[in-house]
Amino acid sequence: MKELAGKVAVVTGAASGIGLALSRRLGADGMRVMMADVEGPAVAGAASALADEGVDVAFAVTDVSDAEAVDALAAATLDRFGAVHVLCNNAGVSSGGPAWQIPLPAWRWVVGVNLYGIVHGIRSFVPHLIEQGEGHVVNTASVAGLFAGPGTSAYSATKHAAVAMSEALYHDLAANGSPVGVSVLCPGFVSTRLYEADRNWPPSHGAAPAGRPGAAAGRQALREALESGLDPAMVAEAVRDAIVGDQFWILTHPELNDRILERSHGAVEGRPPPGPARR
């Protein structure tokens, strides 16, 4: 994947935030881009904007928690572009609060998008990458996949799973002699709309959870942290470089490296996990 021009990228969660930035950055390198998102009007508008910038782009309304929907996304991509080379399993949602207060429907929603979204992406797309003998998979995890903080049990559990799946996929491909590359993206706070992820709450899960103790305060704190976070364009630049450089780990917040190391060293030394990072 040293040359991206003319190749095909699929990006989930592409209507905003990191997904939109990835679509724009890969399109700027001449990639043809299939943008997928559960928000139909938003992804249509984002695709139109990129088309105006000269990107060869298509879009598909896709719920990544639905295996058949991701199969349909793969079929639509192959029908439109004839191939796929880069898969960005990027869609993600969050529901916060103490582990014992998060309702089961919220757990199912977060696991469905953040974990099964990656499962479905791998299942639907990686066989095509293997068959053509070229490609790269980028799974969006989080620094919350390398250490966990209070109020993040559902989100952190799925992001730890995303890291583990990425590592296992890397080894599986190598064991099978495939040149397909893998990267896992583990950013800290990025300026996205994750704080209002429940705008996409699926009606099939019943009424959206509301009114949990501390929920409003937690949402506001997350909003403030995200709004002061890293520009998604900088994250997309790091992802693009990792694809071209065949780099597995993508860590965008070096100020958090000490905490990652503290957690790892604490594990082998038998110490409890470190507390929340000081601001």
Buried (B, 14 or more C-beta within 10 A) or exposed (E): BEEBEEBBBBBBBBBBBBBBBBBBBBBBBBBBBBBBBBBEEBBBBBBEBBBEEEBBBBBBBBBBBBBEBBBBBBEBBBEBBEBBBBBBBBBBBBBBBEEEBBBEBBBBBBBBBBBBBBBBBBBBBBEBBBEEEBBBBBBBBBBBBBBBBEBBBBBBBBBBBBBEBBBEBBEBBEEEEBBBBBBBBBBBBBBBBBBEBBEBBBEEBEEBBEEBEEBEEBBEBBBEBBEEBBEBBBBBBBBBEBBBEEBEEBBBBEEBEEBBEBBEEBEEEEEEEBEEBEE
